[in-house]
Structure formats: structure tokens, C-alpha cells
Amino acid sequence: MIPFLDLKQINVRHEEEISQCFERFLHSGWYVLGTEVEEFEKEFAAYCGTKYCLGVANALDALTLILRGYGVGPGDEVIVPSNTYIASILSITATGATPVLVEPNLGSFNIDPNRIEDKITSRTKAIMVVHLYGQVCEMTQIHAIAEKYNLKVIEDCAQAHGAIFEGIRVGALGDVAAFSFYPGKNLGALGDGGAITLNDKELYTKLKALRNYGSHRKYENLYKGYNSRLDELQAAVLRVKLRYLDEDNEIRRNIAEYYSQHIKNDRLTLPVISNQEPRSHVWHLYVIRTDDRSNLQQYLNNKGIQTLIHYPIPPHKQEAYKEWNEMSFPISEKIHSEVLSIPISPVMSLEDAAKVATALNEY
């Protein structure tokens, strides 16, 4: 079996270093918001090219905290892609604000900048961009729109650690950004974790309190805050794995390039790099499209190739948002009915990639 993602093999490469950081953590005697979190925040901010980083419990919390930090709430609107993992949208409704869904570009899967301006109203406060599957959105056009209407640009970088657009890494391409360190991400912890990166000192100070019960000083609470802190042990693991992120992303690019050059089947639509910058895509997922997905997935499974669907149901068709179920977003609906993610990871060999490509060509 060629696994979709072998998390054990990804992490055992760093077994010795992770064991050392666990021992360091255990003997420190400080297990919440200690040295490991502080050092990771410095290192990740430097990596992304921002002044500040805040470790939080997960990316959903990161996005929710960002919106709270900006004072977004009932009566406000936030532009968000209609084709995204539901967490992006959950963060908006968690504040009481209204998500305004915008269709993606069919080729890149990312929000279509040409559709954003028509959705902006006097209540719009921000544009939330999602660098889906590891590819950076068209940030030049999006920034021009945001500046025209005085809107904040919030990056959802949960799938794009290390991607670069015009020499700048994600996390520093907007006003503020959210990251996930869920184990399957390009930079994954051994459990949940997230972060916020930004340059705004005032917002940083507020968010630092919001993640910790709304408090800067113990037992003194400035805000109605959250308990959302990056775990000290996960921060230690992330410090190890951050050193290998660029190398791992390069392996992903090599596999993606192999797929794109060797998969030749007219029944399949392959992903594209929309802005022609190779480093703008870190290939968290390699997602093909087909109108025969169920049969193709079963065929590949019979060949010993594991695949996943990211994602089978668009957000506006979810029971959680049943008030939207009658809305129509045909591009998103087409994407969600056709996408299939094939294996890609930093521990996958080109030999296995060749087997996947051959199986797809024979389908």
C-alpha cells in the first residue's frame, strides 16, 4: 500500500532530536507558555519575516482571535472563499459576523480576485484569503482591492507553511495571518497547535492577552478572553521540524513536478500554479479532478494507492449552515464533487510517485 500520508515515518526521521527536546521540556519544570513557546515564536516570526508571532491552540482559534482583535462582530461582514475548509468560515460566525462567500478560480482552487469587489458593502471589514492546498492566492490584486476599500487582509496559511509570493513568505503577505500545526500539515506538531504572525504591535499586545484569558497580568483580565495557548511540548517539537521545513517542501515540489510531467490521462484535470512562481506552491496536497471520482478512488485503492477527498461537501451545503443550503456556488460545487487528493509527502519516493502516475495513466 502507498499511504496517502505516513505520519510515523515523517516524525521518526527526527526521533533523536525530538527525544532530546522532550527531555529538556520534562526537566524544565515549566509546562505552559515557557521558554519553548517563546523561542519558537521568535524563530517562526523570523522564518515568516514578521516582527511578532503568537503560539495558540489551533488555527481556528488563531482566526477567531484575529477577528476579535480587530473588533469584528455582529453586523460586520468578512469576505471568505466559498471553497475552503469550514474552519475559515467557523471563525467568522464565532464572532457573530457574517461570512460573505466568494467563488474560487477553477484552476488554482483559490478565491477569485475578480469576484471580490462585487461582494464588498459598507459592512465589510476584512478579506480572509485561504492559500488552499499550499498555493498562494493572487495577493497583488487582493491588496489593491483591500487598499481601495480600507479593508484588512487576513491570511489563512493552514496549508501553506513556507510558500513564497514575490519574495515574501506567507504569514507576512497580509495584515495578519493564522497557521495550523495539525500533525498532517507541512509543518506539523505531534498534536494540535497554531500560531498568529503579524507586524502590528498594538494588535499583537491585544492578542497576547486574548489567548490567555484576556490577561497580561495574572488575575487581572482586560478582555473576555480565551484559553488558547500553544502547548510547550508541541512548541519544542515544532522548533526541531521548522529547521527542515524548506527541505521538506522541496521534496514535495519534486513529487508534484513529477506528477505534472508524467500523468497523461485526458479524463483527469491536474492542478496548476496560477502565478507561475514555483515557490509560491508548497504542495500540501496534490489535488486532481475527475467526473468519475468514486470509481477512480476505488480503482486506486485496489491498486494499493490510498487517496483522500479534500473536501466532499462545500461549506454552504453543510448541515451546520443549513440556512445557506439553497444558495448556489456552482464552481465550488463542481470542485467539491470532483477533487481527489493523491499521495504526496516528504517521505514519499519518486518510485512510489511513478507507481501512482502509471496507475492513473492506465485508468
C-alpha positions in Angstrom: 0.0 0.0 0.0 1.2 3.5 -0.9 -0.2 5.5 2.0 -1.7 8.9 1.5 0.5 10.3 4.3 2.8 8.3 6.6 3.0 10.5 9.7 5.1 8.0 11.6 7.8 8.0 9.0 7.7 11.8 8.8 8.4 12.1 12.5 10.7 9.2 13.2 13.3 11.0 11.0 13.7 13.4 13.9 13.4 10.9 16.7 16.7 11.7 18.4 16.1 15.4 18.3 12.5 15.1 19.5 13.6 12.8 22.3 16.2 15.4 23.4 13.6 18.2 23.3 11.2 16.1 25.4 13.9 15.5 28.0 14.6 19.3 28.0 10.9 20.0 28.4 10.4 17.4 31.1 13.3 18.7 33.2 12.5 22.4 32.8 9.6 22.2 35.3 7.7 24.8 33.2 5.0 23.4 31.1 2.7 26.2 29.9 3.9 29.3 28.0 7.5 28.8 28.8 10.9 29.0 27.0 10.0 26.6 24.2 7.0 28.6 23.2 8.9 31.9 23.5 11.8 30.6 21.3 9.5 29.0 18.7 7.6 32.3 18.4 10.9 34.1 17.7 12.1 31.5 15.3 8.8 31.3 13.4 8.4 35.0 13.2 11.9 35.3 11.7 11.1 32.5 9.3 7.9 34.2 8.1 9.5 37.6 8.0 7.3 39.3 10.7 8.0 41.1 13.9 5.8 39.0 16.0 4.4 35.5 16.4 1.9 34.1 19.0 1.5 30.4 19.6 -2.1 29.4 20.1 -4.0 26.1 20.5 -5.1 25.7 16.8 -5.7 27.6 13.6 -9.5 28.0 14.2 -8.6 29.8 17.5 -6.0 31.8 15.6 -8.5 33.1 13.1 -11.2 33.8 15.7 -8.7 35.6 17.9 -7.6 37.8 15.0 -11.2 38.8 14.2 -11.8 39.5 17.9 -8.6 41.5 18.0 -10.0 43.7 15.1 -13.3 44.1 16.9 -15.2 42.2 14.2 -18.7 41.2 15.4 -22.4 41.3 14.8 -23.3 43.5 11.8 -19.9 43.1 10.2 -19.1 41.1 7.1 -15.9 39.3 6.1 -15.1 38.1 2.6 -14.1 34.5 2.5 -13.7 31.9 -0.3 -16.7 29.5 -0.8 -14.2 26.7 -1.5 -12.3 26.2 1.8 -12.2 24.0 4.8 -15.0 25.0 7.1 -12.8 26.3 9.9 -12.2 29.6 7.9 -15.9 30.2 8.0 -16.5 29.0 11.5 -14.1 31.6 12.8 -16.3 34.4 11.3 -19.6 33.1 12.6 -18.0 32.5 16.0 -17.7 36.3 16.4 -21.3 36.9 15.3 -20.1 38.4 12.0 -21.4 37.4 8.6 -19.3 35.4 6.1 -19.7 36.6 2.5 -18.7 33.7 0.2 -16.8 34.3 -3.0 -16.3 31.7 -5.7 -12.8 30.4 -6.5 -10.8 30.2 -9.7 -11.3 26.8 -11.1 -7.7 26.3 -12.0 -6.0 27.4 -8.7 -8.9 26.5 -6.3 -8.2 29.8 -4.6 -10.5 32.8 -4.2 -11.0 34.6 -7.5 -10.0 38.3 -7.0 -12.2 39.3 -9.9 -15.3 38.3 -7.9 -14.4 40.1 -4.6 -15.2 43.7 -5.3 -18.9 43.0 -6.2 -19.3 41.5 -2.7 -18.0 44.4 -0.8 -20.5 46.6 1.2 -20.3 49.3 3.8 -20.3 46.5 6.4 -17.3 44.7 5.0 -14.3 44.7 7.4 -11.8 42.2 6.0 -10.9 39.9 3.2 -9.9 36.4 4.5 -7.7 34.7 1.9 -7.0 31.0 2.2 -3.9 29.7 0.5 -5.6 26.4 -0.3 -3.7 23.1 -0.8 -0.4 25.1 -0.4 -0.7 27.7 -3.2 -0.5 31.4 -2.5 -3.5 33.5 -3.6 -3.2 36.3 -6.1 -2.1 38.8 -3.4 -1.2 41.8 -5.6 -4.8 42.2 -6.9 -6.3 41.4 -3.5 -4.1 44.0 -1.8 -5.2 46.6 -4.4 -8.9 45.9 -3.6 -8.2 46.0 0.2 -6.5 49.3 0.0 -9.2 50.8 -2.2 -11.9 50.0 0.4 -9.7 50.2 3.5 -10.1 46.5 4.4 -7.8 44.2 6.5 -6.3 41.3 4.7 -6.3 38.1 6.9 -4.3 35.1 5.7 -5.4 31.6 6.4 -2.0 29.8 6.0 -3.0 26.5 7.5 -1.9 24.6 4.4 0.9 26.8 3.0 3.8 26.9 5.5 6.8 28.3 3.7 5.2 29.3 0.4 6.6 32.5 -1.2 5.0 35.2 -3.3 7.2 37.8 -4.9 10.0 37.2 -2.4 7.7 37.3 0.7 6.6 34.3 2.7 3.0 33.6 3.6 2.4 34.9 7.1 3.8 38.3 6.0 1.7 38.9 2.9 -1.4 40.3 4.7 -2.1 42.4 7.8 -2.1 39.3 10.0 -2.0 35.5 9.4 -3.1 32.3 11.0 -1.3 28.9 10.9 -2.2 25.4 11.8 0.3 22.8 13.1 -2.0 19.9 13.0 0.2 16.7 12.5 -0.6 16.4 8.8 0.5 19.9 7.8 3.7 20.7 6.1 4.9 21.9 9.5 3.1 19.6 11.8 3.3 19.0 15.6 2.6 15.8 17.4 -0.8 17.1 18.3 -2.8 20.3 17.8 -1.3 23.7 17.6 -1.5 27.0 15.8 0.1 30.5 15.5 -0.6 34.0 14.5 2.0 36.1 12.7 1.9 39.9 12.3 3.8 43.2 12.4 1.2 45.4 14.3 2.5 45.8 17.9 -0.9 47.1 19.2 -2.8 44.1 17.8 0.0 41.7 19.0 -0.3 43.1 22.5 -4.1 42.6 22.5 -4.0 39.1 21.0 -1.4 38.1 23.6 -3.9 38.9 26.3 -6.9 37.4 24.4 -5.2 34.0 24.1 -4.6 33.9 27.9 -8.0 34.6 29.4 -7.8 38.2 28.3 -5.0 38.8 30.8 -1.5 40.4 30.6 -1.0 40.0 34.4 -2.2 37.0 36.3 -5.7 37.5 37.8 -6.2 40.9 36.0 -8.4 40.5 33.0 -8.6 43.3 30.4 -10.8 41.3 27.9 -13.3 38.5 27.8 -10.6 36.2 26.6 -9.8 32.6 25.7 -7.6 29.8 26.9 -5.8 29.2 23.7 -2.1 28.6 24.2 0.4 26.6 22.1 1.5 23.6 24.2 5.1 23.9 25.5 6.0 20.4 24.3 4.5 20.9 20.8 6.5 24.2 20.5 9.7 22.2 21.3 8.8 19.7 18.5 8.0 22.4 16.1 11.4 24.1 16.7 13.0 20.9 15.6 10.8 20.4 12.5 11.0 24.1 11.4 14.7 23.6 10.6 13.7 21.0 7.9 10.6 22.7 6.5 12.2 24.2 3.4 13.9 20.9 2.6 10.6 19.0 3.0 8.8 21.5 0.8 11.4 21.0 -1.9 10.7 17.2 -1.8 7.0 17.9 -2.2 7.7 20.2 -5.2 9.8 17.5 -6.8 7.0 14.9 -6.4 4.4 17.4 -7.7 6.6 18.2 -10.7 7.0 14.5 -11.4 3.2 14.0 -11.3 2.6 17.1 -13.5 5.1 15.8 -16.1 4.1 12.2 -16.1 0.4 11.9 -15.5 -1.1 11.8 -19.0 -4.8 11.0 -19.0 -7.4 13.1 -20.7 -10.0 12.1 -18.1 -8.1 13.8 -15.3 -7.5 17.6 -14.7 -4.3 18.3 -13.0 -3.6 21.2 -10.6 -1.8 24.3 -11.9 0.4 27.0 -10.4 -1.6 30.0 -11.3 1.0 32.8 -11.0 4.0 30.9 -12.5 6.1 31.2 -9.4 7.2 27.7 -8.5 8.0 28.6 -4.9 4.5 30.0 -4.4 3.2 26.5 -4.0 4.3 24.1 -1.3 2.0 21.3 -2.3 0.4 20.4 1.0 -1.9 18.5 -1.3 -1.8 17.4 -4.9 -5.4 17.5 -6.0 -6.7 16.2 -9.3 -10.2 16.5 -10.6 -12.4 13.9 -12.4 -16.1 13.5 -13.0 -15.7 9.8 -12.2 -14.2 10.2 -8.7 -15.9 7.3 -6.9 -14.8 4.7 -9.5 -11.3 6.2 -9.7 -10.8 6.2 -5.9 -11.9 2.5 -5.8 -9.6 1.7 -8.7 -6.6 3.3 -7.0 -7.5 1.6 -3.7 -7.5 -1.8 -5.5 -4.0 -0.9 -6.8 -2.8 -0.3 -3.3 -2.8 3.5 -3.5 -4.6 5.5 -0.7 -6.4 8.7 -1.6 -8.5 11.2 0.3 -11.1 13.8 -0.7 -10.4 17.5 0.3 -13.3 18.2 0.7 -16.5 16.2 -0.3 -19.1 18.8 0.9 -18.8 22.6 0.3 -19.4 24.8 3.4 -22.7 26.2 2.1 -24.1 22.7 1.8 -23.2 21.6 5.4 -25.9 21.0 7.9 -24.1 23.4 10.3 -25.1 26.2 7.8 -28.4 24.9 6.7 -29.6 28.4 6.2 -27.3 28.5 3.2 -28.2 25.2 1.7 -30.3 26.7 -1.0 -27.6 29.0 -2.1 -25.8 28.3 -5.3 -22.0 28.4 -5.8 -21.6 26.3 -8.9 -17.8 26.5 -9.2 -17.3 25.4 -5.6 -19.9 22.6 -6.0 -18.1 21.4 -9.1 -14.8 21.4 -7.3 -16.1 19.5 -4.2 -17.8 16.9 -6.4 -14.6 16.2 -8.5 -11.5 16.6 -6.4 -9.3 13.7 -5.3 -6.0 14.1 -3.4 -3.3 11.6 -4.3 -0.3 10.8 -2.1 2.4 13.4 -1.6 4.7 13.9 1.4 8.4 14.5 2.3 8.9 10.8 2.9 7.5 9.6 -0.4 9.9 8.3 -3.0 9.8 9.1 -6.7 9.5 5.4 -7.3 6.1 5.4 -5.5 5.2 8.6 -7.3 5.9 6.7 -10.6 3.6 3.9 -9.5 0.8 6.4 -8.8 1.3 8.1 -12.1 1.3 4.8 -14.0 -1.9 3.7 -12.3 -3.6 7.0 -13.2 -2.4 6.7 -16.8 -3.8 3.2 -17.1 -7.2 4.2 -15.7 
